[in-house]
Every structure is written in structure tokens, then in C-alpha cells.
């Protein structure tokens, strides 16, 4: 089953990516994932919000990528 979408969009997640070291650890995983155009983590926010602008990737694929990197993630939208 193909879960990819051809639509551009954005997703917001609550994570435990809470410092610069964590951001450095997740960067190669997110940067190497097809369909992710840009992403940011607000480590100042209590919920450590990961915002992803994407094109052709599903919310579940982003969740899988972050979990493979060793972090917790929960969709907020």
C-alpha cells in the first residue's frame, strides 16, 4: 500500500528532541528522508515541537523516521 501523498503540506509533532545534541542526532535522519523539504525543532517549547514542511511523505513515515533515530514523537494535528 502506497501511503505517500503528492500534496505539499506540513505536520507538527510533540517530541523529546530537547537540545542541540539531539537536533544534531536527528538531522541526518530527517535530511536524508525523501519528501521532507524543511524542518525545525522548537527546543524552547515545553513540548519540543517538531515542524515539518513536506511534499510526498506521510505523517506516519515521519514518525517512523524520528523513532528510528531513537526519539519519541507524537502527532499534534
Backbone as ProteinMPNN parsed JSONL, in Angstrom:
{"seq_chain_A": "XXXXXXXXXXXXXXXXXXXXXXXXXXXXXXXXXXXXXXXXXXXXXXXXXXXXXXXXXXXXXXXXXXXXXXXXXXXXX", "coords_chain_A": {"N_chain_A": [[0.837, -1.183, 0.0], [0.638, 2.138, -0.908], [1.485, 4.917, 0.863], [2.226, 7.428, 0.36], [1.842, 10.888, -0.438], [0.958, 13.219, -2.984], [0.649, 15.792, -2.406], [1.628, 18.972, -1.137], [2.42, 19.847, 2.202], [2.197, 20.325, 5.774], [3.298, 19.191, 8.958], [2.93, 18.873, 12.497], [4.56, 17.982, 15.447], [4.844, 16.608, 18.762], [7.75, 16.097, 20.595], [10.696, 14.469, 22.047], [13.021, 15.749, 21.496], [15.304, 17.594, 22.725], [17.557, 19.304, 22.895], [20.561, 20.873, 21.565], [22.348, 18.802, 20.941], [20.61, 16.682, 20.547], [19.223, 17.614, 18.32], [21.331, 17.609, 16.502], [21.698, 14.868, 16.33], [19.309, 13.951, 15.14], [19.273, 15.275, 12.732], [20.697, 14.051, 10.387], [18.941, 11.954, 9.811], [16.41, 13.15, 9.239], [17.151, 14.906, 7.183], [17.893, 13.148, 5.184], [15.585, 11.975, 4.375], [13.335, 11.385, 1.862], [10.921, 13.621, 0.633], [10.692, 15.309, 2.768], [10.88, 18.679, 3.051], [11.643, 21.0, 4.583], [12.512, 21.416, 8.05], [12.065, 22.081, 11.548], [12.937, 22.289, 15.02], [11.505, 23.323, 17.952], [13.128, 23.803, 20.612], [12.84, 25.326, 22.839], [10.202, 25.335, 23.494], [7.95, 23.775, 25.732], [6.901, 21.35, 24.886], [8.661, 20.562, 22.933], [8.497, 21.054, 20.023], [8.342, 19.724, 16.831], [8.344, 20.832, 13.605], [7.399, 20.158, 10.334], [7.792, 20.729, 6.947], [6.52, 19.354, 4.102], [6.52, 17.273, 1.129], [5.002, 14.875, -0.397], [5.254, 12.848, 1.539], [4.117, 10.828, 4.203], [2.507, 11.416, 7.397], [2.917, 9.256, 9.131], [5.251, 8.13, 8.087], [7.137, 10.074, 8.719], [7.007, 9.939, 11.501], [7.97, 7.303, 11.847], [10.614, 7.667, 10.94], [11.704, 9.448, 12.856], [11.452, 7.887, 15.146], [13.178, 5.774, 14.497], [15.566, 7.089, 14.774], [15.742, 7.177, 17.443], [14.105, 8.734, 19.056], [11.191, 9.966, 20.83], [7.944, 10.602, 19.543], [4.966, 12.345, 18.755], [2.033, 12.934, 17.002], [0.503, 16.098, 16.514], [-1.454, 17.218, 14.983]], "CA_chain_A": [[0.0, 0.0, 0.0], [1.417, 3.363, -1.006], [0.936, 5.93, 1.76], [2.772, 8.74, 0.001], [0.907, 11.859, -0.981], [1.57, 14.147, -3.931], [0.343, 17.13, -1.959], [2.518, 19.631, -0.177], [1.739, 20.083, 3.462], [3.064, 20.442, 6.942], [2.871, 18.454, 10.128], [3.502, 19.339, 13.752], [4.686, 16.855, 16.364], [5.458, 16.752, 20.081], [8.88, 15.166, 20.62], [11.637, 14.628, 23.157], [14.251, 16.314, 20.921], [15.294, 18.718, 23.655], [18.785, 20.106, 22.979], [21.348, 20.932, 20.334], [22.885, 17.469, 20.663], [19.506, 15.884, 19.991], [18.995, 18.125, 16.966], [22.435, 17.096, 15.687], [21.489, 13.432, 16.121], [18.157, 13.714, 14.264], [19.479, 15.951, 11.446], [20.953, 13.187, 9.223], [17.759, 11.134, 9.528], [15.389, 13.964, 8.578], [17.685, 15.454, 5.931], [18.007, 12.076, 4.192], [14.264, 11.419, 4.099], [12.652, 11.951, 0.7], [9.605, 14.175, 0.913], [10.806, 16.37, 3.77], [11.502, 19.858, 2.446], [12.307, 21.707, 5.677], [12.026, 21.043, 9.374], [12.634, 22.798, 12.677], [12.53, 21.844, 16.345], [11.472, 24.399, 18.938], [13.58, 23.204, 21.869], [12.432, 26.212, 23.937], [8.826, 24.981, 23.824], [7.86, 22.678, 26.698], [6.574, 20.121, 24.159], [9.729, 20.282, 21.95], [7.696, 20.944, 18.804], [8.972, 19.483, 15.526], [7.509, 21.269, 12.486], [7.946, 19.603, 9.095], [7.165, 21.067, 5.668], [6.804, 18.158, 3.314], [5.926, 17.099, -0.186], [5.024, 13.479, -0.813], [5.569, 11.919, 2.617], [3.004, 10.764, 5.141], [2.774, 11.676, 8.807], [3.445, 8.023, 9.717], [6.641, 7.951, 7.637], [7.947, 10.99, 9.525], [7.048, 9.333, 12.837], [8.895, 6.16, 11.768], [11.979, 8.191, 10.801], [12.136, 10.0, 14.145], [11.597, 6.763, 16.073], [14.401, 5.053, 14.127], [16.677, 7.873, 15.309], [15.768, 6.974, 18.892], [13.347, 9.746, 19.77], [9.741, 9.826, 20.954], [7.238, 11.579, 18.707], [3.511, 12.224, 18.801], [1.417, 13.897, 16.089], [-0.368, 17.082, 17.158], [-2.546, 17.678, 14.097]], "C_chain_A": [[0.879, 1.243, 0.0], [0.764, 4.44, -0.15], [1.45, 7.322, 1.426], [1.684, 9.608, -0.631], [1.66, 12.758, -1.963], [1.355, 15.59, -3.504], [1.424, 17.659, -1.028], [1.72, 19.854, 1.099], [2.732, 20.286, 4.575], [2.436, 19.674, 8.096], [3.578, 19.021, 11.352], [3.457, 18.178, 14.737], [5.239, 17.311, 17.711], [6.551, 15.697, 20.152], [9.642, 15.271, 21.935], [13.013, 15.046, 22.624], [14.481, 17.63, 21.665], [16.566, 19.555, 23.737], [19.509, 20.087, 21.635], [21.942, 19.586, 19.953], [21.839, 16.557, 20.05], [19.212, 16.311, 18.55], [20.083, 17.607, 16.029], [22.257, 15.616, 15.38], [20.366, 13.16, 15.114], [18.385, 14.277, 12.86], [19.759, 15.003, 10.282], [19.743, 12.328, 8.84], [16.713, 11.947, 8.761], [15.882, 14.511, 7.243], [17.749, 14.401, 4.824], [16.659, 11.502, 3.775], [13.61, 12.137, 2.929], [11.273, 12.45, 1.11], [9.611, 15.237, 1.992], [11.555, 17.532, 3.135], [12.28, 20.655, 3.48], [11.734, 21.221, 6.994], [12.731, 21.884, 10.425], [12.138, 22.16, 13.963], [12.602, 23.042, 17.279], [11.832, 23.803, 20.296], [13.242, 24.079, 23.074], [11.009, 25.909, 24.385], [8.819, 23.773, 24.756], [7.634, 21.335, 25.999], [7.575, 19.77, 23.066], [9.127, 20.038, 20.564], [8.572, 20.801, 17.552], [7.967, 19.885, 14.459], [8.178, 20.809, 11.194], [7.119, 20.096, 7.915], [7.538, 19.945, 4.712], [6.072, 18.169, 1.986], [6.065, 15.634, -0.552], [5.44, 12.503, 0.27], [4.411, 11.963, 3.622], [3.459, 11.076, 6.56], [3.407, 10.444, 9.454], [4.889, 7.763, 9.304], [7.587, 8.873, 8.413], [8.095, 10.429, 10.934], [8.03, 8.164, 12.854], [10.349, 6.621, 11.714], [12.514, 8.687, 12.136], [12.338, 8.876, 15.161], [12.845, 5.935, 15.77], [15.644, 5.769, 14.643], [16.75, 7.79, 16.827], [14.992, 7.987, 19.707], [11.865, 9.401, 19.836], [9.099, 10.926, 20.136], [5.744, 11.288, 18.752], [2.914, 13.308, 17.911], [0.487, 14.824, 16.864], [-1.498, 17.565, 16.252], [-3.273, 16.517, 13.48]], "O_chain_A": [[1.774, 1.369, 0.836], [-0.375, 4.833, -0.402], [1.146, 8.286, 2.129], [0.748, 9.117, -1.262], [2.85, 13.023, -1.79], [1.829, 16.511, -4.168], [2.039, 16.923, -0.255], [0.502, 20.026, 1.068], [3.938, 20.402, 4.355], [1.217, 19.533, 8.19], [4.675, 19.573, 11.257], [2.449, 17.481, 14.848], [6.002, 18.274, 17.79], [6.32, 14.537, 19.813], [9.287, 16.053, 22.817], [14.04, 14.734, 23.227], [13.926, 18.662, 21.289], [16.646, 20.445, 24.583], [19.118, 19.382, 20.705], [22.032, 19.262, 18.769], [22.131, 15.765, 19.154], [18.983, 15.473, 17.678], [19.798, 17.212, 14.899], [22.621, 15.157, 14.297], [20.47, 12.228, 14.316], [17.765, 13.816, 11.902], [19.103, 15.135, 9.249], [19.553, 12.015, 7.665], [16.19, 11.484, 7.747], [15.12, 14.573, 6.277], [17.664, 14.742, 3.644], [16.602, 10.63, 2.907], [13.359, 13.341, 2.987], [10.551, 11.778, 1.846], [8.647, 15.99, 2.127], [12.71, 17.396, 2.732], [13.456, 20.955, 3.273], [10.626, 20.689, 7.052], [13.855, 22.341, 10.219], [11.061, 21.565, 13.999], [13.639, 23.697, 17.383], [10.959, 23.354, 21.039], [13.344, 23.624, 24.213], [10.644, 26.192, 25.526], [9.611, 22.847, 24.575], [8.117, 20.302, 26.463], [7.379, 18.793, 22.342], [9.24, 18.944, 20.01], [9.42, 21.645, 17.265], [6.863, 19.343, 14.409], [9.369, 21.039, 10.984], [5.903, 19.911, 7.877], [8.713, 19.624, 4.535], [5.15, 18.951, 1.754], [7.136, 15.198, -0.972], [5.937, 11.422, -0.045], [3.811, 13.014, 3.851], [4.646, 11.007, 6.875], [4.339, 10.577, 10.246], [5.669, 7.23, 10.092], [8.713, 8.486, 8.726], [9.19, 10.444, 11.497], [8.835, 8.047, 13.778], [11.214, 6.037, 12.366], [13.648, 8.383, 12.506], [13.286, 8.909, 15.946], [13.5, 5.446, 16.691], [16.66, 5.132, 14.918], [17.706, 8.275, 17.433], [15.192, 8.095, 20.917], [11.35, 8.646, 19.011], [9.623, 12.035, 20.038], [5.32, 10.133, 18.782], [3.257, 14.482, 18.056], [-0.23, 14.385, 17.763], [-2.408, 18.252, 16.716], [-4.215, 16.716, 12.712]]}, "name": "protein", "num_of_chains": 1, "seq": "XXXXXXXXXXXXXXXXXXXXXXXXXXXXXXXXXXXXXXXXXXXXXXXXXXXXXXXXXXXXXXXXXXXXXXXXXXXXX"}
